Amino acid sequence: MPGGLTFDPARVQRAAGALADAATALAAHESDTAARPDAGRSTDELAGALGHLRETTATAVQALQAAADGLRASATTYAQADAGVEQLFRTVQP
């Protein structure tokens, strides 16, 4: 492959941290839509829209956290495999 392929587990861990931070920040706003609004004749419609926003936000939080978990697992697996290969080469080098 021209230019080669590189994988930096520390960089991937930082990306995972950024996604997890975004999930936490988004989740912190969940309570912002928890109260039933007093919007006169539009209260039911607005409450429904806010309920949908809560559900969508919860789904986004779960997706961000799942992506962060996946990146962390990938970085850990790569680092472990790399260390294992390094150890294997040490045992076969003269």
C-alpha positions, 0 to 999 in steps of 0.5 A: 500500500503506497504510503503505508498504513499506520495505527496509533492506539493512543490517538484512537483512545483520544478519539474514543474519549472525545466521543464519550465526552460528547455522549456525556455532554448530550446526556446532560441536556436530557432533563432540559426536555423532561418537564411538560411545557405549558403551551396552552392549546399546543401543550400536547403537540409540544410535549410530543415533540419534546418526547421525540427529542428525548428519545432521539437524544437517548439514541444518539447518546447510546450510539456515541457511547457504543462508538467510543467503546468500539474504538477503545476495544480496537485500540486495546486489541491492536496494542495487545496484538502488537505486543504479542508479535513483538514478543514473538519476534524477540524469541525467534531472533538470533 
